Amino acid sequence: MKRWSKEFPITIDDFKGLPSEVETRYPKGVFNDIPAAYLATSISFETRYATNYWEVSVMNEMDRNLSFVNDTTVKYWLQHEQIHFNINEVYARKIRRAVEILQKRNERNIDAYNKVIDLKLNKLDSV
């Protein structure tokens, strides 16, 4: 996994996956053809209860082993996939802000955190 970083954008070397794995990892119909490039990303969470609030770490990560670029000589694909990674980071930051608001309110109910996280993730899914 590679976490999003302004200082360390993705490079061709981060794409360790093989295009042939697309057909075995995803249900039929997800891809009509094997794409020229694919970036597998996830926004993940770590939670723990602190003294009076939930600590929630939000990470935007790339799965290097599931991501691939068919033609490493085409700079466009690297830039294109970086944009996807950046969009994911925008939503990770929105989730972090929403969590911070709940923490400032000393919210102790984990369901409140789950609700704002789900709401932001649903918006990302619609992008």
Number of C-alpha atoms within 10 A of each C-alpha: 14 15 18 19 13 8 6 9 15 20 11 14 10 18 23 14 19 14 18 10 14 20 15 9 9 10 9 10 8 10 11 8 9 14 12 13 18 22 22 18 20 17 16 11 12 9 11 10 11 10 9 11 17 20 15 18 14 19 20 23 20 22 18 18 15 19 21 29 23 16 13 15 10 11 10 12 19 22 14 14 20 17 12 14 23 17 14 24 21 13 18 25 15 17 24 18 12 15 23 17 12 18 17 9 11 13 17 16 11 12 10 13 20 11 11 17 20 13 12 16 17 11 10 14 8 6 7
